Amino acid sequence: MQDITTNIQSEKLLKSFELLKKRQFQEAELLLQQGFSEAEKAGDKILMALFCSGMGVLFKLQKEFRKAWKQYEKAEKLLPDDASLKIISSRLLVDYFGQYDIVIKKMNKVLELSDSFSPFKYQAHTIIGLAYLRKGSKKEAVESLKKSMLYLNESLDSVANVDFELVEGLSRKKIEPEICLEFLEKARNLAQLFKEEPMKKFIQKLIDTYPKAPVSGD
């Protein structure tokens, strides 16, 4: 599987991300455009995709989500087997464009591509769950949450890489609270494993205050 992170030796690319952190958007855009042109002339598809991805970040920061999605789609066409690009573009499609069926198809492709790499599988199942939840398919959303929990492990490197949006969405709709609590408990255990004490305390507070399932007949 191609990996978009394997070729990041361009000074223009690194400098553009420094500028993005400082929110110097015009300067960053100029560097990204120049870098893309140079990579295109050199026929370096990986570097071209990286510059497109950088443009995607630029437009996301400016809340120009359609432009951002187009850049990620352009990068994905350059590297059709790159799972990370499919994940990024699919999240935009879920969050801003409601293209749920397309997202599910893309994420199933990621599951095929990623073999046993847990972070990609975790993210794919989470995004599939969000797509189903927003379609109103509650059962499928819960199944996706269950599958995502299989990959809540040390391969995520940090609890910062745990996405709580699906479990939050299910919780708000009072769907399967026991399973949502199980997810939170697994996330707390990860925080303990990673020695991330502030996150552990935060997640524990969520668990302690989590609404209990209503008793039948109330």
NUMAR-71407 format. One record per residue (C-alpha): residue in one letter; y negated, x, z. Coordinates in steps of 0.5 Angstrom, whole numbers, padded with zeros to 4 digits, always signed. Layout:
REM residues N
AYXZ ...
REM end
This chain:
REM residues 218
M+0000+0000+0000 Q-0007+0003-0002 D-0011+0004+0004 I-0019+0003+0003 T-0020+0008+0009 T-0017+0014+0006 N-0023+0017+0002 I-0029+0017+0005 Q-0032+0023+0004 S-0038+0021+0000 E-0045+0023+0004 K-0048+0017+0001 L-0043+0012+0004 L-0044+0016+0010 K-0051+0016+0010 S-0052+0009+0008 F-0048+0006+0014 E-0052+0010+0018 L-0058+0006+0015 L-0055+0000+0016 K-0054+0001+0024 K-0061+0002+0024 R-0062-0004+0019 Q-0066+0000+0014 F-0063-0005+0009 Q-0067-0003+0003 E-0066+0005+0003 A-0058+0003+0005 E-0058-0001-0001 L-0061+0004-0006 L-0056+0009-0003 L-0050+0004-0004 Q-0052+0003-0011 Q-0053+0010-0013 G-0046+0012-0010 F-0043+0006-0014 S-0045+0008-0020 E-0043+0015-0019 A-0036+0013-0017 E-0036+0009-0023 K-0037+0015-0028 A-0032+0019-0024 G-0027+0013-0025 D-0026+0013-0017 K-0023+0006-0016 I-0022+0007-0008 L-0029+0010-0008 M-0032+0004-0012 A-0029-0001-0007 L-0032+0003-0001 F-0039+0002-0004 C-0037-0005-0006 S-0035-0006+0001 G-0041-0003+0004 M-0045-0008+0000 G-0041-0013+0003 V-0043-0011+0010 L-0051-0010+0008 F-0051-0017+0005 K-0047-0020+0012 L-0052-0017+0016 Q-0058-0020+0012 K-0054-0027+0013 E-0053-0027+0005 F-0046-0029+0006 R-0044-0031-0002 K-0047-0024-0004 A-0043-0021+0001 W-0037-0025-0001 K-0038-0023-0008 Q-0038-0016-0006 Y-0032-0016-0003 E-0028-0020-0008 K-0031-0014-0013 A-0028-0009-0008 E-0021-0013-0008 K-0020-0013-0015 L-0021-0006-0016 L-0016-0005-0010 P-0011-0011-0011 D-0006-0009-0006 D-0011-0007+0000 A-0010-0012+0006 S-0016-0010+0009 L-0020-0013+0004 K-0017-0019+0003 I-0017-0020+0011 I-0025-0019+0010 S-0026-0023+0004 S-0022-0029+0007 R-0025-0029+0014 L-0032-0030+0010 L-0028-0036+0006 V-0026-0039+0012 D-0032-0039+0016 Y-0037-0040+0011 F-0034-0043+0004 G-0028-0048+0007 Q-0024-0045+0002 Y-0018-0046+0006 D-0012-0046+0001 I-0014-0040-0002 V-0015-0036+0005 I-0008-0038+0006 K-0005-0036+0000 K-0009-0029+0001 M-0006-0028+0008 N+0001-0030+0006 K+0000-0024+0001 V-0003-0019+0006 L+0004-0021+0010 E+0008-0019+0004 L+0004-0012+0003 S+0003-0010+0011 D+0011-0009+0012 S+0011-0008+0020 F+0004-0006+0021 S+0002-0010+0027 P-0006-0011+0026 F-0006-0013+0019 K+0000-0018+0021 Y-0004-0021+0027 Q-0010-0022+0023 A-0007-0025+0018 H-0003-0030+0022 T-0010-0031+0026 I-0014-0033+0020 I-0008-0037+0017 G-0009-0041+0024 L-0016-0042+0023 A-0015-0045+0016 Y-0010-0050+0018 L-0014-0052+0024 R-0021-0053+0020 K-0016-0057+0015 G-0014-0061+0021 S-0007-0059+0021 K-0006-0058+0028 K+0002-0056+0028 E+0001-0051+0023 A-0005-0048+0027 V-0001-0048+0033 E+0005-0044+0030 S+0000-0039+0027 L-0002-0038+0034 K+0005-0037+0036 K+0006-0032+0031 S+0000-0028+0032 M+0002-0027+0039 L+0008-0023+0037 Y+0003-0018+0034 L-0001-0017+0041 N+0001-0010+0043 E-0001-0003+0043 S-0002-0002+0036 L-0009-0006+0036 D-0011+0000+0040 S-0016-0004+0044 V-0018-0011+0046 A-0024-0011+0042 N-0019-0012+0036 V-0017-0019+0039 D-0019-0025+0036 F-0021-0031+0041 E-0023-0036+0035 L-0017-0039+0034 V-0015-0040+0041 E-0022-0042+0043 G-0022-0047+0037 L-0015-0050+0039 S-0018-0050+0047 R-0024-0054+0045 K-0019-0060+0042 K-0015-0059+0048 I-0009-0057+0043 E-0003-0054+0046 P-0006-0052+0053 E+0000-0048+0055 I+0001-0044+0049 C-0007-0042+0049 L-0006-0040+0056 E+0000-0036+0054 F-0005-0032+0049 L-0010-0031+0054 E-0005-0028+0059 K-0002-0023+0053 A-0009-0021+0052 R-0011-0020+0059 N-0004-0016+0060 L-0007-0012+0054 A-0013-0010+0057 Q-0009-0008+0063 L-0005-0003+0059 F-0011+0000+0055 K-0015+0000+0062 E-0021-0004+0060 E-0022-0007+0066 P-0029-0011+0064 M-0025-0015+0059 K-0019-0016+0064 K-0023-0019+0069 F-0027-0023+0064 I-0020-0026+0061 Q-0017-0027+0068 K-0024-0031+0069 L-0022-0035+0063 I-0015-0036+0065 D-0017-0038+0072 T-0022-0043+0070 Y-0018-0046+0064 P-0018-0054+0064 K-0011-0056+0066 A-0007-0061+0062 P-0008-0068+0064 V-0002-0071+0068 S+0001-0077+0064 G-0002-0084+0066 D-0009-0081+0069 
REM end
